[in-house]
């Protein structure tokens, strides 16, 4: 089973590349945001618990998110694998995910980080903002804060996956197809 954690700062191309990887390797996309919305819409026990917390403006605890991921893994037992999107974001979450996957007799195959220079990230996000209309994609100070926040929070995860020999850095420059080929070259060597 191919289980990938795809990382990178805002504007690095994660969304574009995830879609291509999902199609090529027939993976299931596990976005914690999508899972939360789905569980809430379905009115599951975990979804109701999450909604109560979100309505109060409280972050959903890791245990609830892990429970939701567990449900999705169980619902897709015959999958070729998964791409984890938006999770893990902390070392505690990475450890909890590893423990969950171990219970299911699988593990993270690799963590791939897309590396793009700061100026290029800003350029891409501003360009995206022209189409998206999102205010946070049109303000360079907000963009800078988002990138800085990503860099602060993910640094420990890089070390976590490096210690397991699962960290792979891919330069996120070039065309969409060139970047995709770089990702495939890493994945095909797992």
C-alpha positions in Angstrom: 0.0 0.0 0.0 1.3 3.4 -1.0 0.7 6.0 1.8 2.0 9.5 1.1 2.2 12.6 3.1 2.6 15.5 0.6 3.9 18.7 2.2 4.7 22.1 1.1 4.0 25.8 1.8 1.0 27.6 0.3 1.4 28.0 -3.4 3.9 25.1 -3.9 1.4 23.2 -6.1 0.3 20.5 -3.6 -3.3 20.5 -4.8 -2.4 20.3 -8.5 0.2 17.5 -7.9 -2.1 15.6 -5.5 -4.8 15.4 -8.2 -2.2 14.0 -10.7 -0.8 11.5 -8.2 -4.2 10.3 -7.2 -5.1 9.6 -10.8 -1.8 7.9 -11.7 -1.4 5.7 -8.6 -5.2 5.3 -8.0 -4.9 6.6 -4.4 -7.6 7.9 -2.0 -7.3 11.6 -1.1 -7.6 12.0 2.7 -8.1 15.7 3.4 -8.9 16.3 7.0 -11.0 19.4 6.1 -13.0 17.3 3.7 -13.4 14.4 6.2 -14.6 16.8 8.9 -17.2 18.4 6.6 -18.3 14.9 5.4 -18.7 13.5 8.9 -20.6 16.6 10.0 -22.9 16.4 7.0 -23.5 12.7 7.6 -24.3 13.4 11.3 -21.9 10.7 12.6 -21.1 10.7 16.3 -17.6 12.0 15.5 -19.0 14.6 13.2 -21.5 15.8 15.8 -18.7 16.0 18.4 -16.5 18.0 15.9 -19.4 20.4 15.0 -20.0 21.2 18.7 -16.3 22.1 19.1 -16.1 24.0 15.8 -19.2 26.0 16.7 -17.4 27.1 19.9 -14.4 28.1 17.8 -12.3 25.3 19.3 -9.9 23.2 17.3 -11.0 19.6 16.8 -8.8 17.4 19.0 -6.3 15.1 17.4 -8.2 12.0 18.8 -11.4 13.0 16.9 -9.5 13.6 13.7 -7.6 10.3 14.0 -11.0 8.6 14.6 -12.3 10.0 11.4 -9.2 9.0 9.5 -9.6 5.5 10.9 -13.2 5.3 9.6 -12.0 6.4 6.1 -9.2 3.8 6.1 -11.7 1.1 7.1 -14.1 2.2 4.4 -11.4 1.9 1.8 -9.6 -1.3 2.8 -8.9 -2.4 -0.8 -7.3 1.0 -1.8 -3.9 1.1 -3.5 -3.0 3.7 -0.8 -3.7 7.2 0.4 -2.5 10.8 0.1 -2.7 12.6 3.4 -3.5 16.2 3.0 -3.5 18.7 5.9 -2.5 16.0 8.3 -0.3 15.5 10.1 0.7 19.0 11.0 2.5 18.3 14.3 4.8 15.6 15.6 2.0 14.4 18.0 -0.3 14.0 15.0 2.4 12.2 13.0 2.9 9.8 15.9 -0.8 9.2 16.3 -1.1 8.6 12.5 1.8 6.1 12.7 0.1 4.3 15.6 -3.2 4.1 13.7 -1.6 2.8 10.5 0.4 0.2 12.5 -2.9 -1.0 13.9 -4.1 -1.4 10.3 -0.9 -3.3 9.3 0.4 -0.5 7.1 2.5 2.7 7.5 3.5 5.9 5.8 5.6 5.0 2.7 7.1 8.5 2.4 6.7 12.1 3.1 7.5 14.3 0.1 8.0 18.0 0.5 7.7 20.4 -2.4 10.4 23.0 -2.1 9.8 26.3 -3.8 11.6 29.6 -3.3 9.8 32.3 -1.3 9.5 34.8 -4.2 8.0 32.1 -6.5 5.5 31.1 -3.8 4.3 34.7 -3.5 4.1 35.1 -7.3 2.1 31.9 -7.7 -0.3 32.8 -4.9 -0.8 36.3 -6.2 -1.5 34.8 -9.7 -4.0 32.3 -8.1 -5.6 35.2 -6.3 -6.5 36.8 -9.6 -8.7 33.8 -10.4 -9.8 32.8 -6.9 -10.9 36.2 -5.7 -9.7 35.2 -2.2 -8.5 38.2 -0.3 -5.8 36.1 1.5 -4.4 35.3 -2.0 -4.1 39.0 -2.9 -2.3 40.5 0.1 1.5 39.9 0.2 1.7 40.5 4.0 -1.0 37.8 4.6 0.8 35.5 2.1 4.1 36.0 4.0 2.5 35.2 7.3 1.0 32.0 5.9 4.3 30.9 4.5 6.1 31.8 7.8 3.5 29.8 9.8 3.9 26.8 7.6 7.7 27.0 8.0 7.5 27.2 11.8 5.0 24.4 12.2 6.3 21.9 9.8 10.0 22.0 10.6 9.7 19.4 13.4 7.8 17.0 11.0 10.7 17.1 8.5 13.0 15.9 11.3 10.4 13.3 12.4 10.2 11.7 8.9 14.0 12.1 8.3 14.6 10.0 11.4 12.5 7.3 9.8 14.3 7.7 6.4 10.9 8.6 4.9 11.6 12.3 4.0 12.1 13.3 0.4 12.6 16.8 -0.9 11.5 17.6 -4.4 12.3 20.9 -6.0 8.9 22.4 -7.0 10.2 24.6 -9.8 9.5 23.9 -13.5 6.3 23.1 -15.3 3.5 21.1 -13.8 4.6 18.1 -15.8 8.3 18.4 -14.9 7.4 18.6 -11.2 5.0 15.7 -11.5 7.8 13.6 -13.1 10.1 14.5 -10.2 7.5 13.3 -7.8 6.9 10.1 -9.7 10.6 9.4 -9.8 10.7 9.5 -6.0 7.5 7.4 -5.6 8.6 4.8 -8.2 11.7 4.2 -6.1 9.8 3.4 -2.8 
